[in-house]
């Protein structure tokens, strides 16, 4: 999501189509007041001079106004370091919890894509079958026909389906997946299936519904059984309906409607409007572990991993040189080679990161969504700095 609104649930580096929405309503706020940023937290490394990753986090707090920044970094030799800057709670001035849990937004999408691809490997789903094969008669609208949409097009954002989160408004409440889909189907298709690429959260709502139809089990159970436990993740979960909390130690998430008003604490918020497109909670280290396991072939057979890594251009949303596979993004690194990951945005939090084929892994999170291009560039620069060490 971009601009503290429900437009996104994405990890993009560029503003995608549709007007920027108004802020999340005051109903989601759990704390108000005059808040100012404090001193930077001491670097994770004990050296007198912060290393490059710590300096990048310090910049996010000092120059971009982020209340907090967190990073988990694994080098090619498997050494792991965690970093923090800023404060975890602007009211109490508490420290940022190292490797704290955050809302990971569209980083949920690779988890969903892995489940679909596991079902493909089990011959229970066909990537090139129509959506109607699994959800007959459900997807109909202006220029929209589930008989002409494929599962692959959902996972790769080549379906042309309109993005429901551009049209939700500011009513913060519990949404069912069918409500989210119905919102999208009130609007015409963006293009004919397979003729272009455009990021749409609606694609992953449908992917989640397909998983539930094929398995006969809730999406959250399938993600937990197949991916979370499969990758050995200990701090990652899909919140239950109505659960607006974050279970484990976490930095508070904030939103600012404009430069002349105080930050608002929006840590606790009903995340159901994100569902399969962006509802999950995790930590930087768990995300590194997940993407590393995925790229190493521990979650998918070779054939399905190759499909996931088969990409199309996605520069308009993810920046220069970026390409989108099946729930997986590749980005060129300034030091050469590619990073693979996704990234995510949710009110109060933004996460970016990636892993490389030689074992490097990084995730950086901030506790307010960047509102300008400079902030987004600095967040991306922090990831590149860590991966290119």
C-alpha positions as CSV (number, residue, x, y, z in Angstrom):
1,X,0.0,0.0,0.0
2,X,1.1,3.5,-0.7
3,X,0.3,6.7,1.0
4,X,-1.2,5.2,4.2
5,X,-4.2,4.1,2.2
6,X,-5.7,0.8,1.1
7,X,-4.8,1.4,-2.5
8,X,-1.8,-0.8,-2.5
9,X,-0.8,-3.8,-0.4
10,X,2.1,-3.8,-2.7
11,X,5.8,-3.5,-2.6
12,X,6.3,-1.3,-5.5
13,X,8.8,1.4,-6.0
14,X,6.5,3.4,-8.3
15,X,3.0,4.7,-7.9
16,X,0.6,2.5,-9.8
17,X,-2.6,3.5,-11.5
18,X,-5.5,5.2,-9.8
19,X,-5.7,8.3,-7.6
20,X,-3.9,8.4,-4.3
21,X,-6.6,7.8,-1.6
22,X,-7.3,9.7,1.6
23,X,-5.8,8.5,4.8
24,X,-7.0,5.6,6.9
25,X,-9.8,7.0,9.0
26,X,-9.4,8.1,12.6
27,X,-11.3,5.0,13.7
28,X,-8.1,2.9,13.2
29,X,-6.0,5.1,15.4
30,X,-5.1,3.7,18.8
31,X,-3.0,6.6,20.0
32,X,-2.8,10.3,19.3
33,X,-0.7,13.2,20.5
34,X,2.2,15.4,19.7
35,X,5.1,13.1,18.8
36,X,8.6,13.9,17.9
37,X,11.4,11.6,16.9
38,X,14.1,10.8,19.4
39,X,17.7,9.9,19.2
40,X,18.8,7.0,17.0
41,X,19.1,3.6,18.6
42,X,22.7,2.4,19.0
43,X,23.9,0.3,16.2
44,X,23.7,-3.5,16.4
45,X,27.4,-3.8,15.8
46,X,29.3,-2.4,18.8
47,X,31.9,-0.5,16.7
48,X,32.2,3.2,17.4
49,X,31.5,4.0,13.8
50,X,28.3,2.5,12.4
51,X,28.7,0.3,9.5
52,X,27.0,1.0,6.1
53,X,23.8,-0.8,7.0
54,X,23.4,1.0,10.3
55,X,24.1,4.3,8.5
56,X,21.4,3.5,6.0
57,X,18.9,2.9,8.8
58,X,20.0,6.1,10.5
59,X,19.2,8.0,7.3
60,X,15.7,6.6,7.1
61,X,15.0,7.9,10.7
62,X,16.9,11.1,10.5
63,X,16.2,12.3,7.0
64,X,13.0,10.5,6.0
65,X,11.2,10.8,9.4
66,X,10.7,7.1,10.0
67,X,9.9,6.5,13.6
68,X,11.9,3.2,13.4
69,X,13.8,1.1,11.0
70,X,14.8,-2.5,11.4
71,X,17.0,-4.8,9.3
72,X,18.0,-8.4,9.3
73,X,21.1,-9.2,7.2
74,X,22.6,-12.6,6.3
75,X,25.9,-12.7,4.3
76,X,27.0,-15.4,1.9
77,X,28.7,-17.2,4.8
78,X,25.5,-17.5,6.7
79,X,26.4,-14.9,9.4
80,X,23.3,-13.0,10.5
81,X,23.2,-9.5,12.0
82,X,20.2,-7.4,13.1
83,X,20.0,-3.7,13.2
84,X,17.6,-1.0,14.6
85,X,17.3,2.8,14.5
86,X,14.8,5.1,16.0
87,X,12.3,4.2,18.7
88,X,9.7,1.4,18.9
89,X,6.9,3.5,20.5
90,X,6.8,7.3,20.2
91,X,4.7,7.7,23.4
92,X,6.8,5.5,25.8
93,X,10.1,6.0,24.0
94,X,10.7,2.3,24.2
95,X,13.5,0.7,22.2
96,X,12.9,-0.9,18.8
97,X,12.7,-4.7,19.4
98,X,15.4,-6.4,17.5
99,X,13.9,-8.5,14.7
100,X,10.5,-7.4,15.8
101,X,7.3,-8.5,14.1
102,X,5.7,-6.2,11.5
103,X,2.8,-6.4,9.1
104,X,4.4,-7.6,5.8
105,X,1.7,-6.6,3.3
106,X,2.3,-8.0,-0.1
107,X,5.1,-10.3,1.1
108,X,2.0,-12.5,1.7
109,X,1.7,-13.0,-2.0
110,X,4.8,-15.3,-2.4
111,X,3.4,-17.5,0.4
112,X,0.2,-17.9,-1.5
113,X,2.0,-18.5,-4.8
114,X,4.0,-21.3,-3.2
115,X,0.9,-23.0,-2.0
116,X,-0.6,-22.8,-5.5
117,X,2.6,-24.2,-7.0
118,X,2.7,-27.0,-4.5
119,X,-0.8,-27.9,-5.6
120,X,0.4,-27.7,-9.2
121,X,3.2,-30.2,-8.4
122,X,0.5,-32.5,-6.8
123,X,-1.5,-32.2,-10.0
124,X,-4.4,-30.7,-8.2
125,X,-4.1,-27.3,-10.0
126,X,-3.1,-26.5,-13.6
127,X,-1.4,-23.2,-14.1
128,X,-3.0,-22.9,-17.6
129,X,-6.5,-23.9,-16.6
130,X,-9.2,-21.3,-16.4
131,X,-10.3,-19.8,-13.1
132,X,-13.7,-21.2,-13.9
133,X,-12.3,-24.7,-13.6
134,X,-12.0,-24.1,-9.8
135,X,-14.5,-21.3,-9.2
136,X,-17.2,-21.9,-11.8
137,X,-19.3,-18.8,-12.6
138,X,-17.8,-16.7,-9.8
139,X,-15.8,-14.2,-11.9
140,X,-17.9,-12.2,-14.3
141,X,-17.9,-8.5,-15.0
142,X,-17.4,-5.9,-17.7
143,X,-14.7,-7.3,-19.9
144,X,-14.1,-10.0,-17.2
145,X,-14.8,-13.7,-17.7
146,X,-13.4,-16.4,-15.4
147,X,-13.5,-18.8,-18.4
148,X,-10.9,-16.7,-20.1
149,X,-8.6,-16.1,-17.1
150,X,-5.9,-18.6,-16.1
151,X,-4.3,-19.4,-12.8
152,X,-0.9,-18.3,-14.2
153,X,-2.3,-14.9,-15.1
154,X,-3.5,-14.4,-11.6
155,X,-0.1,-15.2,-10.0
156,X,1.7,-13.1,-12.6
157,X,-0.6,-10.1,-12.6
158,X,-1.4,-10.4,-16.3
159,X,-5.1,-11.0,-15.8
160,X,-6.3,-7.4,-16.3
161,X,-8.5,-7.7,-13.2
162,X,-9.2,-4.3,-11.5
163,X,-7.5,-3.8,-8.2
164,X,-10.2,-3.9,-5.4
165,X,-8.1,-2.0,-3.0
166,X,-8.3,1.1,-5.2
167,X,-12.0,1.2,-4.4
168,X,-12.5,0.3,-0.7
169,X,-12.8,3.8,0.8
170,X,-12.0,4.4,4.4
171,X,-14.4,2.1,6.2
172,X,-12.1,0.1,8.5
173,X,-13.9,-3.2,9.3
174,X,-13.9,-6.9,8.7
175,X,-14.1,-7.9,5.0
176,X,-14.8,-11.3,3.6
177,X,-12.8,-12.4,0.6
178,X,-16.0,-12.5,-1.5
179,X,-16.7,-8.9,-0.5
180,X,-13.2,-7.9,-1.8
181,X,-13.8,-9.7,-5.1
182,X,-17.3,-8.2,-5.5
183,X,-15.8,-4.7,-5.0
184,X,-13.3,-5.4,-7.9
185,X,-16.0,-6.8,-10.2
186,X,-18.0,-3.6,-10.0
187,X,-15.3,-2.1,-12.3
188,X,-14.2,-2.9,-15.8
189,X,-11.2,-4.9,-16.7
190,X,-8.0,-3.0,-17.2
191,X,-7.0,-5.0,-20.3
192,X,-7.7,-8.3,-22.0
193,X,-6.2,-11.3,-20.2
194,X,-2.5,-11.9,-21.1
195,X,-2.1,-8.8,-23.2
196,X,-0.3,-6.6,-20.6
197,X,0.9,-6.5,-17.0
198,X,-0.6,-4.5,-14.1
199,X,-0.3,-5.2,-10.3
200,X,-3.7,-6.0,-8.8
201,X,-4.5,-7.4,-5.4
202,X,-7.6,-9.0,-6.8
203,X,-5.5,-11.7,-8.4
204,X,-4.3,-13.0,-5.1
205,X,-7.8,-12.9,-3.5
206,X,-8.8,-15.3,-6.3
207,X,-5.7,-17.4,-5.8
208,X,-6.6,-17.7,-2.1
209,X,-10.1,-18.8,-3.0
210,X,-8.8,-21.4,-5.4
211,X,-6.6,-22.8,-2.7
212,X,-9.5,-23.1,-0.3
213,X,-11.8,-24.7,-3.0
214,X,-9.2,-27.3,-4.1
215,X,-8.0,-28.3,-0.6
216,X,-11.2,-27.9,1.3
217,X,-9.2,-26.1,4.1
218,X,-8.9,-22.4,5.1
219,X,-6.1,-20.5,3.4
220,X,-4.4,-19.7,6.7
221,X,-4.1,-23.5,7.6
222,X,-2.7,-24.3,4.2
223,X,-0.1,-21.5,4.4
224,X,0.9,-22.6,7.9
225,X,1.1,-26.3,7.2
226,X,2.8,-26.1,3.8
227,X,5.0,-23.0,4.0
228,X,5.4,-21.6,7.5
229,X,6.2,-24.9,9.1
230,X,7.8,-26.2,5.9
231,X,10.4,-23.4,6.0
232,X,10.8,-23.6,9.8
233,X,9.5,-20.1,10.4
234,X,8.8,-19.4,14.1
235,X,7.5,-15.8,14.0
236,X,5.2,-15.8,11.0
237,X,1.5,-16.1,10.9
238,X,-1.8,-15.2,9.2
239,X,-3.9,-13.3,11.7
240,X,-7.3,-14.9,12.6
241,X,-10.5,-13.0,11.6
242,X,-11.0,-10.0,13.8
243,X,-7.4,-10.1,15.2
244,X,-6.1,-6.6,15.0
245,X,-3.1,-7.2,17.3
246,X,0.5,-8.2,16.7
247,X,1.4,-11.2,18.9
248,X,5.1,-10.8,19.6
249,X,7.4,-7.9,20.4
250,X,7.0,-5.3,17.6
251,X,7.6,-1.6,16.9
252,X,4.5,0.5,16.6
253,X,3.3,1.5,13.2
254,X,2.4,5.1,12.3
255,X,0.6,7.3,9.8
256,X,0.8,11.0,9.0
257,X,-2.0,12.5,7.1
258,X,0.0,15.6,6.2
259,X,3.2,17.3,7.2
260,X,1.6,19.7,9.7
261,X,-0.2,17.1,11.9
262,X,1.1,14.6,14.5
263,X,1.8,11.0,13.7
264,X,-1.0,8.6,14.4
265,X,-0.4,5.2,15.9
266,X,-2.2,2.6,13.7
267,X,-0.5,-0.5,15.0
268,X,-3.8,-2.3,15.7
269,X,-6.0,-2.5,12.7
270,X,-8.2,-5.1,11.2
271,X,-6.1,-6.6,8.4
272,X,-8.9,-8.6,6.7
273,X,-9.1,-6.3,3.7
274,X,-5.7,-7.6,2.7
275,X,-6.4,-11.3,3.0
276,X,-4.4,-13.4,0.5
277,X,-3.0,-10.2,-1.0
278,X,-1.4,-8.9,2.2
279,X,-2.6,-9.9,5.7
280,X,0.4,-11.8,7.1
281,X,2.8,-10.8,10.0
282,X,6.4,-11.8,10.2
283,X,10.0,-10.7,11.1
284,X,12.9,-9.8,8.9
285,X,14.8,-12.9,9.8
286,X,11.8,-15.1,9.1
287,X,11.3,-13.5,5.7
288,X,15.0,-14.1,4.9
289,X,14.6,-17.7,5.9
290,X,11.5,-18.1,3.8
291,X,13.0,-16.6,0.6
292,X,16.2,-18.5,1.1
293,X,14.4,-21.8,1.5
294,X,12.4,-21.0,-1.6
295,X,15.3,-20.1,-3.8
296,X,17.2,-23.2,-2.5
297,X,14.5,-25.5,-3.7
298,X,13.3,-26.6,-0.3
299,X,9.7,-25.5,-0.8
300,X,9.0,-26.4,-4.4
301,X,10.2,-29.0,-6.9
302,X,12.6,-27.7,-9.5
303,X,9.9,-27.5,-12.3
304,X,7.6,-25.3,-10.2
305,X,10.4,-23.1,-8.9
306,X,11.5,-22.6,-12.5
307,X,7.9,-21.5,-13.4
308,X,8.0,-19.1,-10.4
309,X,11.2,-17.5,-11.6
310,X,9.9,-17.1,-15.2
311,X,9.4,-13.3,-15.3
312,X,7.9,-10.5,-17.3
313,X,8.8,-6.8,-17.2
314,X,7.4,-5.0,-14.2
315,X,9.4,-1.7,-14.2
316,X,6.3,0.5,-14.0
317,X,5.6,-0.7,-10.4
318,X,8.9,-2.1,-9.1
319,X,11.5,0.2,-10.7
320,X,14.2,-0.1,-13.4
321,X,15.1,-3.6,-14.5
322,X,12.5,-5.2,-12.3
323,X,10.6,-8.3,-13.5
324,X,7.7,-10.3,-12.0
325,X,7.4,-14.0,-11.9
326,X,4.7,-16.0,-10.1
327,X,4.6,-14.1,-6.9
328,X,8.3,-13.3,-7.0
329,X,10.2,-10.2,-8.1
330,X,13.7,-10.0,-9.5
331,X,15.6,-6.7,-9.2
332,X,19.1,-5.9,-10.6
333,X,21.7,-5.1,-7.9
334,X,24.1,-2.2,-8.2
335,X,27.0,-4.6,-7.4
336,X,25.8,-7.1,-10.2
337,X,23.5,-10.0,-10.3
338,X,19.9,-10.2,-9.1
339,X,18.0,-10.2,-5.9
340,X,14.8,-12.2,-5.6
341,X,11.9,-11.3,-3.2
342,X,8.8,-9.2,-3.2
343,X,8.3,-6.6,-0.5
344,X,5.2,-5.3,1.1
345,X,3.3,-2.2,2.3
346,X,0.5,-2.0,4.9
347,X,-0.7,1.0,6.9
348,X,2.1,1.7,9.5
349,X,4.7,-0.5,7.9
350,X,6.8,-1.0,4.8
351,X,9.1,-4.0,4.1
352,X,11.7,-4.4,1.4
353,X,14.3,-7.1,0.9
354,X,15.7,-9.8,-1.3
355,X,17.9,-12.9,-1.4
356,X,20.6,-13.9,-3.9
357,X,21.5,-17.2,-5.4
358,X,24.8,-17.2,-3.5
359,X,23.1,-17.0,-0.1
360,X,22.9,-13.3,0.8
361,X,19.6,-12.2,2.3
362,X,18.3,-8.9,3.6
363,X,15.0,-7.5,4.9
364,X,14.5,-3.9,5.9
365,X,11.3,-2.6,7.6
366,X,10.2,0.9,8.5
367,X,7.3,1.9,10.7
368,X,5.6,4.4,8.4
369,X,4.9,4.1,4.7
370,X,7.2,6.3,2.7
371,X,5.3,9.2,1.2
372,X,7.8,10.5,-1.3
373,X,10.2,9.2,-3.9
374,X,13.2,10.2,-1.8
375,X,12.0,8.0,1.1
376,X,11.4,5.1,-1.2
377,X,14.8,5.4,-2.8
378,X,16.5,5.5,0.6
379,X,14.6,2.3,1.7
380,X,15.7,0.6,-1.5
381,X,19.3,1.9,-1.0
382,X,19.3,0.3,2.4
383,X,18.4,-3.1,1.0
384,X,21.0,-2.7,-1.8
385,X,23.7,-1.6,0.7
386,X,23.1,-4.7,2.8
387,X,23.0,-7.1,-0.1
388,X,26.1,-5.7,-1.7
389,X,28.3,-5.7,1.4
